[in-house]
């Protein structure tokens, strides 16, 4: 029941258990400027080849596999191999062809530029 | 929706978003059923350390390895110190709002952390190494000579 603005995002979280590997929804921050929406997600241990971002029919899906290097005998484990999965509904007005992403230090930054039709524009008034 | 009712408290949205955040924390806490962490959602105690970052510890025979999830941090953001048999991992993880942006959702915690690990044996501080890759910190501590595993030969008498 968050405040509804026309550019707010919805999220569906799912927690599935398949073959002993849990799927975790990564923590995401969502910001908005006048030109784009920015999504920042924590994906520790994920490299670019293990990350898949799909956008289909107004839905953005993030999926990543994370393997934890294990050696020796474990004396305590608080995080393990998992899938990171999260889906968002993308509001209309995003130019999906220009979406770009970068992954650095386990943090994904996804830029969703707004299409020109929804950017704020000055409307000049003709005296007449 | 409920804005017609004036309760003198306009923060329904904040309350509901706090509730859904709490639910998110609870989900994350229960996702790892074999977790050995204490019963606190990880982002709710930022300054008391103790739960961020999540860490794995293993014994490789002649060395000990600590790995921790530190997304967004690089080598210079993490301070490691070794004091006798206690390894301390400290630092700060900031999640600043970029200039010119509004915030719709903020889930990644801003934390000042300090976690200490009691090591099961003595380690050689001169031969410790650490690196950060893809947001995972790996610290390798070589065990001190006297703590290395050794074979004891049994003589027949």
Interface residues (C-beta under 8 A of the other chain):
Chain A: X1 X2 X3 X7 X8 X9 X13 X15 X22 X24 X25 X27 X28 X29 X30 X31 X32 X33 X34 X37 X38 X40 X41 X42 X43 X44 X45 X46 X47 X68 X69 X70 X71 X72 X73 X74 X75 X76 X77 X78 X79 X80 X105 X106 X107
Chain B: X1 X12 X13 X16 X17 X20 X24 X27 X28 X31 X32 X34 X35 X36 X37 X43 X54 X55 X56 X57 X58 X59 X60 X61 X63 X64 X65 X67 X69 X70 X71 X72 X73 X74 X95 X97 X98 X100 X101 X102 X103 X104 X105 X106 X107 X108 X109 X120 X132 X134 X135 X136 X138
